[in-house]
Amino acid sequence: MKILYWHRFVYKMLHIFLKPYLVKKLNYSYEKAKPRNYPYIVLANHNTDYDPFLVGLAFPDQMYYVASEHIFRWGLISKLINFLVGPIPRVKAITEIQTVINILKRLKAGANVCMFAEGNRSFSGETGEIHPATGKLIKKSGVSLITFRLDGGYFTSPRWSKTLRRGEMRGRVVKEYSPEDLEKMTADEVYSAIKNDLYVNAYEEQEKNPVAYIGDSLAENIETALYICPKCCRSSTLKSQGDRFFCSCGLDLKYDAYGYISSKNDDEPPFKTVLDWCRFQDARLKQDIERIKNLPPDELIYSDEGQTLWKADRGRNRLIAKGKLLCYNDRIVFEGEDNHKYTYKFDDMSDMNIIGQMDIAFATNNRQAYEIKSNHPRSALKYRELFKHLKVRKH
């Protein structure tokens, strides 16, 4: 119980000192939340690394955040974070029952909990997939639910970019559901309500209320999200520099402060938004998946050099090898600089996800977690989407 009081004290101090900095830096405005029931779970959409702080500013009470387990592998910094705010760890690429147990334990102790329902930031500007089990968790908790929406985050800090832009960010409570409200709803109805409350299409909002997001090198690293050239239909051929991105086939485009894509030659661009481009990639993969599924087992689909393979253990990351990543229709292979090959079959993998901008996280069925990092911009999205579509086809 003493640790709960300590975390509440730290929360208030962070609230006082971070508020002026974040409000000014991100041009952030928000509606103050006025919870009617305690304790509660807050579910929010997720687009920037600042989101936990931005949601926290709107609430008068301390909350425990569910956080990706990789932040617990930063040595001394991780120990400091744990001491100050005590986040609840969740391993990406592993659905952990322990995470649910820890959430329920904090709620039982009278603490509030905040979760980002997607569990991942969006590459496209559209709210990502929310796990169907979220509705069951909310029902099981027996506490109230508050849905909180953040707007402007995608253009302020696109997941594919390393630069921050200044425009506008806004936060507001969408709805508070009391325990009595939730009691009357099925888990599926709770899940549908969450999806509806937290759905954001950044480009729809930009159409309604255009805002310029000013920054440097606006297009750099956009190839971590856009991995298929719509002109030549090749993968991994796009490169970026400054506000421009281009392909060796002659495609030359610009990304502007409003988040729109234009052609350098004043021609009509293939797509005007990152969202439309991502939808094109997804549709093309769905269309092509049967052909990919029937490829010879040794026909290469994707490959990237300059990669490192890590074994992810709680509290540390252990480097296994440096080399290149190869992807086939039933497996990924990491070929080390010493030519040793580490093979991970899709059938033996429980999930694949993305940490940050381009770190690939995957887990095996025996709950071993791994990460693959790159020393240059490359798309982790292409690997995850291929895995996801192939996995769906088999189940």
N, C-alpha and C positions, 0 to 999 in steps of 0.2 A: 504493500500500500504506500510505503514511503516513496518508492520509485515513481508512482503515479503522481504524487504531489510535486516531485522534482521535475518531471516532464511537463507538468502544467505550468510551473514557474518558468522553465526554459521557453515554452511556447509563448508565454506572455512577453518575455524579453525579445524574442525573435520578431514577434508581432510589432512591437514598438520600434525596433531598429530597422527592420526590413521594409516596413510600409512606405516611408518617404522615398527610399531608393527605388523600389520596384514600380511604384506609381509613376515616378518621373521617368525612369529608364524605358519602361514599356508603354507609357501613356495609358495606364490601366485604370479603368473605372469599374466600380462594382456596386451591387446592391447588398446591403448588410442582411445577413440571414438572421431570422428570429425563430429558432426552433421552439416548437410547442411541447415536444416530448423528449425525454432523456432516458437512457443513452440513445444514440442514433447512428446510422450508417449513411455516409455521404457517397454517392456515386457521381462521378464527373467524366466528361470526355477529356481527351488527352492529346495535346499537340506540341507543347514545349517542355523543356527541362525545368522551367519555372513554375509549372502548373501546381505542384503541391503547396508552394508558398502563396500563389495567387488565390487558390481555393481557401487556404487558411486565413487570409486577410478578411474574408467575408464572414467568417464564423467567430463568435465570441468565445468559443470553448476549445480547449485542446483536443486534438484528434491524433490517433495513431494511423500512420499511412502504410498501406501495403506496397512494398517496394521490390523491385527486381533484385534477386539474390546477388547479382554481380557487384552491387555496391558494398557487399560485405567481404569483398576480396581485395580491398584497397589498403590493407595493413593498418597502420596507425590512424589513418583518416576514417576507416570503417569503425574502429573502436570508438573514436570520438563521436561519430554520428550515432552509434548505438547508445552511447552514454547520454548524449544530449536529448535524443528524441525517440529512441527505441522503436524503429520501424519494424514491421512484420515482413519477414523475407518470403519471397515467392520465386521459385526457380523457373525461369522461362524455358519452355520445351518440356517441362515436367508438371503434370497436374498433381499438386501435393495436398494430401489430406491434412498434413501438419499445418499448412497455411490456414485452412478452414478452422482447425482446432484452436490455433492461436488467435484468430479473429473472434471466435465465440468466447474464448477465455477473457479477452480484453473487455468485451461487451458485458460479460457477467460481472466483471470487477467494477462496472459503472463507467468505463471509458467509452469514448466515441471513436469510430473508425472511418477512414476515408479510403476509397478504392477508385482507381481509374478503370472503368468497366471494360474498355477495349483491351487493357493489359499491354498496349503498344501504341506508339504514336503513328499517325497517318502519314503515308508518303504522298497521297493524292489530294488531301484537303477534305475528304469525305470520311465521316465516322466509320471506323473499322468494325469488324465482326465482334460481337459480344457473346461470350460463352453462354449457352442455354442454361447451364447449371447455376448461373447467377440468380435467377428467380428462386431456385430452391434454397440457396444460401440465405437470401433475404427472408424467406418464409421461416426457415429454421431458426434464424436469429431471434425472432420474437420482439424485435425493437422497431422503431420507426425508420423510414427511409426518406432521405432528402436527395433529390436529383439536382445537380448543379451544372450549368452550361457555361462554357468559355467560348467566346467568339473572337476572331482576329488572330488567334495563336498560330494558325497555319502560315499566314503571310508574314507574321513577325519572325517566326523561326521555323522555316520549312525543314522537315526531318532530313531531307537530302542535302541541306546546306550547312556549312560551318559558320556562316555569317548571320548576325542578328540585324533585323531591319526595324525601323521605328515608324509605327503608324498608329493604330488604335487596338487596344484589347479591352474586352468587356466581360464581366462575370455576373451571373444572376441565378437565383434559385428558380428552378422550373416548377417543382411541386414538392410538398411534404406529405408523405403517406403515414398515417398513424398506425400503430399496431392493430387497431380495430379495422382500419381500412384494408390492411394487408391480410387480415384474418378472413375477410370476405372474398378475397381473390385467390384464384389458383396460381400455382407456380408459373404456369404458362402465361397467365394474364399479367403477373408481375413482370415477367421477362419482356412481354410486348410493351408494357408501359415504360420500362426502362429504355428500350430501343427507341421508342417514339420520343421520349423526353430528351434524350441525349444525341439524337441524330443532327448532325451539322454538315451542310454542304457549303464549304467556304466560298465557292464561286457564286452560289445563289445569293449569299449574303453580300458579296462584293457587287453583284448586279444591282441589288436594292440600294446599297449605300457605298458607293465607290470611295475607297481610301487608298492613298499612296503610301507604300511601305518603303521608306528610303534607307538605302544601305549601299555597301560596296560589293562588287563581284556577285551580282544577283543570280547569275546562272551557274556559278562554279559548283561542281559535283552533282549537277542535275542528272548526270548519267547513272548515278546510284539508284535513281527511281525509274528513269526512262532508258530501257535497255534494248529496245527494238527500234530500228530506224524504219519509219513508215514508207520511205522512198525506195530503199533497196531491200528492205525486209531482212536485213542481217542483224544479228545480235552482237552487243558489246562493241559497236563501232563508233558510238557517239563520244565526243570529247567536249570539254567546256573550258572557257577562259573568259574571265570578266563577266559581262552581261550576255555573252554569246555561247551557243553550243552548236556543234556541227558534226557532219559525218564525211568520211572520205569519198562518198558518192556524190558530193556537191551540195547536200542539204546544209543550209546556213541560217540559223534562227537566233532570235533575241528574246530574252525574258525581261519584262519591264517591271516597274515599281508597283503596278497594280496586279501583278501575278499572271499577266497574259503573255502569250507567245506570238511573235510576229516574224515575218521573213525579212532577211537583210535586203533582198532584192525587190521588196514591195509586192512580191507574189503572195497568193493566199497560202498561209501556213497549213500543214497537214492537220494540225489541231491548234486550237487557240488557248487551251488550258491543259495543265498537267493532269487534271482529273480525266479529261477526255482521252488523253494519250494513254493513261493507265488502264482505262476501260478497253481501249483498243488492244493493248497487250494481253489483257485477260481474255478477251473474246478470241483473239488469234490463238492463244494457248489452248483454249477449250476446243476450238475448231481442229487444232493440230494434234490433240492429245492421243487420238487413236493411232495416228501414224507413228508418233513417238513411242507409244506403247509396244508397237510391233517392229521397232528397229532391231537390227542384230545387237546382241548383248555387248559387243565391243565397239559399237559406233558412238563416238563422242558427241555429246550435245552441247555442253558448256565447258570451258576451262579458263583458269586464271593463274598467272604466276605471281610471285612475290607474296605468298601466303604463309601464315604460321598456324599450326595446330596446337591447341591447348586442352589439357584435361582440367575440367572445372570441379574443384573440391571446395567445400565450405571453408572459407577463410583464406583460400589461396588459389592461384592459377598455376599450373605446371606446364611448361613448354615441352611438347613432345617432339615436334619437328618443324623445320622450315622447308618450303618447297612450293609445289603447285597443286591446285585443286582441279580434279577432273570429275565430270558428272556424266553418268550414263542413265539409261531409262529404269534401272533397278538398283542403283547404288551411287555413292560418291566415293572417290578414291583420293587420298592425299598421298602424293608422291614426294618423299623427302629428298633433300639434296644428295643423300647417300644412296638414292634409288630405292630405298625401302618403301614399300607401299602399305598404307593403312586403309583397309576397305570397310565401309559401313553400308550394309544393305538396307534399303528402304523398309523391307519387311521386318528388320530388326530394330527399327527406329520408332519411338513412340510419337515424336513430334519434332518439328523444326521451326525455329523462330529467329527473330532479328533483335540484336541488342544495339541500341544507338543507331548510327547511320548505316553501318555495313558489316558488323560482326555477326557471323552466322552461329546460332546456338542450336544444338540438337542433342537429343537424349536417346539412349538405347532402351530397349524393353527391360533390361536389368538395372535401369535407373542410373546409368553412368552418363554424366553430362560433359559435353565438349563444346569448344568454341573455335571458330576459324576466323582469323583476323587478316586484314590486307594492308600492305604498305603503300597502296595507291588507290585512287577511287575505282571501285568496282561494285556492281550491283549484287547485293545479297538477296534482293527481292526476286530475281530470276530463279535462284535456287529454291527459295521457299515456295514460290508459286508452283514450280514444276513438281516439287515433292508433294505439295498439297493436292494437286490435281491427280497425280498418279496414285496417291494414297486413297483418295476418294473412289477412284475407279476400281480399286481392289477390294473395297469394303462395302 
